[in-house]
Amino acid sequence: MSSLTLIRRQVPYDLRVYSRDPRARWTTLAMPVLLMLLFGYIFRHQTFTESGITIPGNYYYLPRMIVLGLTGATLSNLVLSVVAKRATGALKRRRATPVRPVVLIAGDVITSEVSALAITVVLLLIAWIAFSVHPSASGIVAVFVIVIVGTVALCGVAYALSTFISTIDSAGPTVMGIVFVLNAISGIWVPETLFPVWLRDIAQYLPIRPLASAMQAAVDPRLNGGRLWEWPDLLIVAVWGVIGTVVAIRRFSWSP
């Protein structure tokens, strides 16, 4: 049986497991929606200025809430899931079956992609209907392409990060701390213009801020000279995906 056939059979199973996990539903689906409604209401008449360009508050927070959902599907949920399955021996048992490793990993990645795309659709609809955020048709296409690329890259980072966490008890606090810091310094919660220049420079070489910048260009390209695609930022995100994948290949273990 081909790997593609096995992946098609594996993905529905992984999606069912994911849909029954309340933690996954909260970090990936509920929290970005609640924060989009909250920030969208609070900042509906607020504007932010960056590089001399004024951005409405709703156009600022939509791309960042999409990125928040994306990080929830990967750096939060996927890391915790992999660590838990490895610590309980589930990975070892699955590895002992005839199913190829690529099928199991592809199932995780596709599940993360589906959840990230689902929250993107929900957030776009909320922003469109409730807060009059109307990206162009080509901008919406760019958003979905960036979500797909960003999710794959962050899945690589998530697998690499999981190799540095050995127990279920330490996984939650570790992942929560890392994700919170990355989101905080990347302007997900508050505009990055409030941060010192040196902190913004550091964040620019981490994966979340470039991803948010690329998403911002797709939603409102004025900050990018009217261009929908912020290629240098997407390249940084892709490089992080490659680095994460290489680290995961060298360090990943199926056994507790």
Sine and cosine of phi, psi and omega as CSV:
sin_phi,cos_phi,sin_psi,cos_psi,sin_omega,cos_omega
0.00,0.00,0.71,-0.70,-0.07,-1.00
-0.95,0.31,0.34,-0.94,0.02,-1.00
-0.90,0.44,-0.60,0.80,0.00,-1.00
-0.89,0.46,-0.64,0.77,0.04,-1.00
-0.91,0.42,-0.67,0.74,0.02,-1.00
-0.91,0.42,-0.62,0.79,0.03,-1.00
-0.90,0.43,-0.66,0.76,0.03,-1.00
-0.88,0.47,-0.51,0.86,0.04,-1.00
-0.99,0.13,-0.51,0.86,-0.05,-1.00
-0.97,0.25,-0.62,0.79,-0.10,-0.99
-0.87,0.49,-0.73,0.69,0.03,-1.00
-0.85,0.52,-0.60,0.80,0.04,-1.00
-0.89,0.45,-0.73,0.68,0.00,-1.00
-0.90,0.43,-0.59,0.81,0.03,-1.00
-0.92,0.39,-0.60,0.80,0.05,-1.00
-0.91,0.41,-0.69,0.73,0.04,-1.00
-0.88,0.48,-0.68,0.73,0.00,-1.00
-0.89,0.45,-0.69,0.72,-0.06,-1.00
-0.92,0.40,-0.36,0.93,0.00,-1.00
-1.00,-0.06,0.02,1.00,-0.03,-1.00
-0.99,-0.11,0.94,-0.33,-0.04,-1.00
-0.90,0.44,-0.54,0.84,0.02,-1.00
-0.90,0.43,-0.67,0.75,0.00,-1.00
-0.91,0.41,-0.66,0.75,0.01,-1.00
-0.90,0.44,-0.58,0.82,-0.02,-1.00
-0.95,0.31,-0.79,0.61,-0.10,-1.00
-0.92,0.38,-0.54,0.84,-0.10,-1.00
-0.99,-0.10,-0.62,0.78,-0.13,-0.99
-0.96,-0.29,-0.84,0.55,-0.16,-0.99
-0.93,0.36,-0.74,0.67,-0.10,-0.99
-0.89,0.46,-0.74,0.67,0.04,-1.00
-0.87,0.49,-0.59,0.80,0.02,-1.00
-0.91,0.42,-0.74,0.67,-0.01,-1.00
-0.88,0.47,-0.68,0.74,-0.01,-1.00
-0.94,0.34,-0.56,0.83,0.07,-1.00
-0.90,0.44,-0.68,0.74,0.05,-1.00
-0.91,0.42,-0.67,0.75,-0.02,-1.00
-0.93,0.38,-0.82,0.58,-0.02,-1.00
-0.91,0.41,-0.61,0.80,0.01,-1.00
-0.88,0.47,-0.61,0.79,0.02,-1.00
-0.96,0.27,-0.72,0.69,-0.06,-1.00
-0.90,0.44,-0.67,0.74,-0.11,-0.99
-0.97,-0.25,0.39,0.92,-0.06,-1.00
-0.91,0.42,-0.45,0.89,0.03,-1.00
-0.93,-0.36,0.13,0.99,-0.04,-1.00
-1.00,-0.06,0.50,-0.87,0.10,-1.00
-0.79,-0.61,0.46,-0.89,0.06,-1.00
-0.85,-0.52,0.62,-0.79,-0.02,-1.00
-0.92,-0.40,0.79,-0.61,0.04,-1.00
-0.62,-0.79,0.78,-0.62,-0.03,-1.00
0.82,0.57,0.56,0.83,0.02,-1.00
0.98,0.20,0.08,1.00,-0.03,-1.00
-0.94,-0.35,0.75,-0.66,-0.02,-1.00
-1.00,-0.02,0.78,-0.62,-0.03,-1.00
-0.89,-0.46,0.81,-0.58,0.11,-0.99
-0.87,0.49,0.55,-0.84,-0.05,-1.00
-0.83,0.56,-0.64,0.77,-0.03,-1.00
-0.93,0.36,-0.58,0.81,0.05,-1.00
-0.95,0.31,-0.38,0.93,0.06,-1.00
-0.98,0.22,-0.69,0.73,-0.15,-0.99
-1.00,0.09,-0.41,0.91,0.02,-1.00
-0.84,0.54,-0.82,0.57,-0.01,-1.00
-0.88,0.47,-0.53,0.85,-0.02,-1.00
-0.97,0.26,-0.53,0.84,0.09,-1.00
-0.95,0.32,-0.52,0.85,0.11,-0.99
-0.90,0.44,-0.69,0.72,0.05,-1.00
-0.90,0.44,-0.61,0.79,0.05,-1.00
-0.87,0.49,-0.70,0.72,0.06,-1.00
-0.90,0.43,-0.59,0.81,0.01,-1.00
-0.91,0.41,-0.70,0.72,0.03,-1.00
-0.92,0.39,-0.53,0.85,0.06,-1.00
-0.91,0.42,-0.60,0.80,0.00,-1.00
-0.96,0.29,-0.36,0.93,-0.10,-0.99
-0.90,-0.43,-0.96,0.28,-0.10,-1.00
-0.91,0.42,-0.42,0.91,0.05,-1.00
-1.00,-0.06,-0.93,0.36,-0.15,-0.99
-0.92,0.38,-0.72,0.70,-0.08,-1.00
-0.91,0.41,-0.67,0.75,0.02,-1.00
-0.88,0.48,-0.75,0.66,-0.01,-1.00
-0.88,0.47,-0.63,0.77,0.00,-1.00
-0.90,0.43,-0.72,0.70,-0.02,-1.00
-0.91,0.42,-0.70,0.72,0.00,-1.00
-0.89,0.46,-0.68,0.73,-0.01,-1.00
-0.90,0.43,-0.69,0.72,-0.01,-1.00
-0.92,0.38,-0.56,0.83,0.04,-1.00
-0.95,0.31,-0.67,0.74,-0.05,-1.00
-0.92,0.39,-0.55,0.84,0.00,-1.00
-1.00,0.07,-0.05,1.00,-0.01,-1.00
1.00,0.05,0.03,1.00,-0.03,-1.00
-0.91,0.41,-0.62,0.78,0.03,-1.00
-0.90,0.44,-0.66,0.75,-0.01,-1.00
-0.90,0.45,-0.66,0.76,0.00,-1.00
-0.93,0.38,-0.65,0.76,0.01,-1.00
-0.93,0.37,-0.57,0.82,0.01,-1.00
-0.93,0.37,-0.43,0.90,-0.01,-1.00
-0.98,0.21,-0.20,0.98,0.03,-1.00
-0.99,0.16,0.21,-0.98,0.01,-1.00
-0.94,0.34,-0.16,0.99,-0.02,-1.00
-0.90,0.43,0.73,-0.68,-0.04,-1.00
-0.94,0.34,0.56,-0.83,0.03,-1.00
-0.82,0.57,-0.60,0.80,-0.03,-1.00
-0.88,0.48,-0.51,0.86,0.01,-1.00
-0.93,0.36,-0.69,0.72,-0.01,-1.00
-0.91,0.41,-0.68,0.73,0.00,-1.00
-0.93,0.37,-0.68,0.74,0.03,-1.00
-0.87,0.49,-0.60,0.80,0.05,-1.00
-0.87,0.50,-0.68,0.73,0.03,-1.00
-0.90,0.43,-0.70,0.71,-0.05,-1.00
-0.91,0.41,-0.70,0.72,-0.01,-1.00
-0.92,0.39,-0.61,0.79,0.08,-1.00
-0.88,0.48,-0.67,0.74,0.05,-1.00
-0.90,0.44,-0.64,0.77,0.02,-1.00
-0.89,0.46,-0.71,0.70,-0.03,-1.00
-0.88,0.47,-0.70,0.71,0.00,-1.00
-0.91,0.40,-0.63,0.77,0.02,-1.00
-0.91,0.40,-0.67,0.74,0.02,-1.00
-0.92,0.39,-0.60,0.80,0.00,-1.00
-0.90,0.44,-0.72,0.69,-0.01,-1.00
-0.93,0.38,-0.52,0.86,0.06,-1.00
-0.89,0.45,-0.70,0.71,0.03,-1.00
-0.87,0.49,-0.72,0.69,-0.02,-1.00
-0.88,0.47,-0.71,0.70,-0.03,-1.00
-0.92,0.39,-0.63,0.78,0.05,-1.00
-0.89,0.46,-0.66,0.75,0.02,-1.00
-0.91,0.41,-0.68,0.73,0.03,-1.00
-0.88,0.48,-0.74,0.68,-0.02,-1.00
-0.90,0.44,-0.64,0.77,-0.03,-1.00
-0.92,0.39,-0.74,0.67,-0.12,-0.99
-0.99,0.16,-0.71,0.70,-0.15,-0.99
-1.00,0.02,-0.50,0.86,-0.15,-0.99
-0.82,-0.58,0.20,0.98,0.10,-1.00
0.83,0.56,0.63,0.78,0.11,-0.99
-1.00,-0.08,0.92,-0.39,-0.14,-0.99
-0.83,-0.56,0.99,0.15,0.10,-1.00
-0.90,0.44,0.39,-0.92,0.06,-1.00
-0.94,0.35,0.27,-0.96,0.02,-1.00
-0.87,0.49,-0.69,0.72,0.04,-1.00
-0.92,0.40,-0.52,0.85,0.06,-1.00
-0.92,0.40,-0.63,0.78,0.03,-1.00
-0.91,0.42,-0.66,0.75,0.07,-1.00
-0.87,0.50,-0.69,0.73,0.02,-1.00
-0.88,0.47,-0.63,0.77,0.03,-1.00
-0.85,0.53,-0.74,0.68,-0.04,-1.00
-0.92,0.39,-0.60,0.80,0.05,-1.00
-0.90,0.43,-0.68,0.73,0.01,-1.00
-0.91,0.43,-0.62,0.79,0.05,-1.00
-0.88,0.48,-0.71,0.71,-0.01,-1.00
-0.89,0.45,-0.75,0.66,0.00,-1.00
-0.91,0.42,-0.71,0.70,-0.02,-1.00
-0.90,0.44,-0.61,0.79,0.01,-1.00
-0.92,0.40,-0.70,0.71,0.03,-1.00
-0.86,0.50,-0.71,0.71,-0.02,-1.00
-0.89,0.45,-0.71,0.70,-0.03,-1.00
-0.95,0.31,-0.41,0.91,0.12,-0.99
-0.90,0.43,-0.64,0.77,0.09,-1.00
-0.88,0.48,-0.69,0.72,0.05,-1.00
-0.89,0.45,-0.63,0.77,-0.02,-1.00
-0.90,0.44,-0.68,0.73,0.04,-1.00
-0.90,0.44,-0.62,0.78,0.05,-1.00
-0.91,0.42,-0.70,0.71,0.00,-1.00
-0.88,0.47,-0.59,0.81,-0.02,-1.00
-0.89,0.45,-0.40,0.92,-0.02,-1.00
-0.96,0.27,-0.25,0.97,0.00,-1.00
-0.99,-0.14,0.03,1.00,-0.02,-1.00
-0.88,-0.47,0.85,-0.53,-0.15,-0.99
-0.98,-0.20,-0.38,0.92,-0.08,-1.00
-0.79,-0.62,0.41,-0.91,0.03,-1.00
-0.91,0.41,-0.62,0.78,-0.05,-1.00
-0.89,0.46,-0.57,0.82,-0.03,-1.00
-1.00,0.05,-0.25,0.97,-0.09,-1.00
-0.91,0.42,-0.74,0.67,-0.05,-1.00
-0.85,0.52,-0.84,0.54,0.00,-1.00
-0.87,0.49,-0.62,0.78,-0.02,-1.00
-0.90,0.43,-0.77,0.64,-0.02,-1.00
-0.90,0.43,-0.68,0.73,-0.01,-1.00
-0.87,0.50,-0.68,0.73,0.00,-1.00
-0.90,0.43,-0.71,0.71,-0.02,-1.00
-0.90,0.43,-0.72,0.69,-0.04,-1.00
-0.91,0.41,-0.66,0.76,0.00,-1.00
-0.88,0.47,-0.72,0.69,-0.01,-1.00
-0.89,0.45,-0.71,0.70,0.01,-1.00
-0.86,0.50,-0.72,0.70,0.01,-1.00
-0.91,0.41,-0.64,0.77,-0.07,-1.00
-0.90,0.44,-0.74,0.67,-0.07,-1.00
-0.99,0.15,-0.11,0.99,-0.01,-1.00
-0.99,-0.15,0.11,0.99,0.06,-1.00
0.98,0.19,0.35,0.93,0.02,-1.00
-0.95,0.31,-0.65,0.76,-0.05,-1.00
-1.00,0.03,-0.74,0.67,-0.02,-1.00
-0.77,-0.64,0.41,-0.91,-0.03,-1.00
-0.84,0.54,0.68,-0.73,-0.02,-1.00
-0.93,0.37,-0.25,0.97,0.05,-1.00
-0.91,0.41,-0.27,0.96,0.04,-1.00
-0.98,0.18,-0.20,0.98,-0.06,-1.00
-1.00,-0.04,0.42,-0.91,0.09,-1.00
-0.90,0.43,0.41,-0.91,-0.07,-1.00
-0.87,0.50,-0.64,0.76,-0.05,-1.00
-0.89,0.45,-0.56,0.83,0.01,-1.00
-0.96,0.29,-0.60,0.80,0.06,-1.00
-0.91,0.41,-0.59,0.81,0.03,-1.00
-0.91,0.42,-0.64,0.77,0.06,-1.00
-0.90,0.43,-0.73,0.68,-0.04,-1.00
-0.88,0.48,-0.50,0.87,-0.04,-1.00
-0.90,0.44,-0.41,0.91,-0.02,-1.00
-0.98,-0.19,0.11,0.99,0.16,-0.99
-0.99,-0.16,0.25,-0.97,-0.20,-0.98
-0.97,0.25,-0.45,0.89,-0.18,-0.98
-0.97,0.23,-0.71,0.70,-0.03,-1.00
-0.89,0.45,-0.72,0.70,0.08,-1.00
-0.86,0.51,-0.59,0.81,0.03,-1.00
-0.91,0.41,-0.67,0.74,0.04,-1.00
-0.91,0.42,-0.62,0.79,0.02,-1.00
-0.91,0.42,-0.68,0.73,0.04,-1.00
-0.90,0.45,-0.64,0.77,0.02,-1.00
-0.92,0.38,-0.62,0.79,0.04,-1.00
-0.88,0.48,-0.67,0.74,0.01,-1.00
-0.89,0.46,-0.59,0.80,0.01,-1.00
-0.93,0.36,-0.62,0.78,-0.02,-1.00
-0.98,0.21,-0.69,0.72,-0.03,-1.00
-0.61,-0.79,1.00,-0.04,-0.18,-0.98
-0.97,0.25,0.08,1.00,-0.07,-1.00
-0.88,0.47,-0.58,0.82,0.02,-1.00
-0.93,0.37,-0.31,0.95,-0.03,-1.00
-0.95,-0.32,0.53,0.85,0.01,-1.00
0.91,0.41,0.44,0.90,0.00,-1.00
0.99,0.12,0.08,1.00,-0.01,-1.00
-1.00,-0.09,0.68,-0.73,-0.01,-1.00
-0.96,0.28,-0.47,0.88,-0.15,-0.99
-0.95,-0.31,0.88,-0.48,0.06,-1.00
-0.99,-0.14,0.99,0.14,-0.16,-0.99
-0.89,0.46,-0.66,0.75,0.02,-1.00
-0.86,0.50,-0.64,0.77,0.02,-1.00
-0.93,0.37,-0.65,0.76,0.04,-1.00
-0.90,0.44,-0.57,0.82,0.04,-1.00
-0.90,0.43,-0.66,0.75,0.04,-1.00
-0.87,0.49,-0.70,0.72,0.02,-1.00
-0.88,0.47,-0.69,0.72,0.01,-1.00
-0.89,0.45,-0.64,0.77,0.03,-1.00
-0.89,0.47,-0.66,0.75,0.06,-1.00
-0.88,0.47,-0.60,0.80,0.06,-1.00
-0.89,0.45,-0.66,0.75,0.03,-1.00
-0.91,0.41,-0.71,0.70,0.01,-1.00
-0.87,0.49,-0.72,0.70,0.01,-1.00
-0.88,0.48,-0.66,0.75,0.01,-1.00
-0.90,0.44,-0.69,0.72,0.00,-1.00
-0.89,0.46,-0.70,0.72,0.03,-1.00
-0.89,0.46,-0.68,0.73,-0.01,-1.00
-0.90,0.44,-0.65,0.76,0.01,-1.00
-0.88,0.48,-0.64,0.77,-0.06,-1.00
-0.98,0.22,-0.51,0.86,-0.16,-0.99
-0.93,-0.38,-0.29,0.96,-0.18,-0.98
-0.91,0.41,0.67,-0.74,0.04,-1.00
-0.80,-0.61,0.66,-0.75,0.05,-1.00
-1.00,0.05,-0.23,0.97,-0.05,-1.00
-0.99,-0.14,0.44,-0.90,0.06,-1.00
-0.86,0.51,0.00,0.00,0.00,0.00
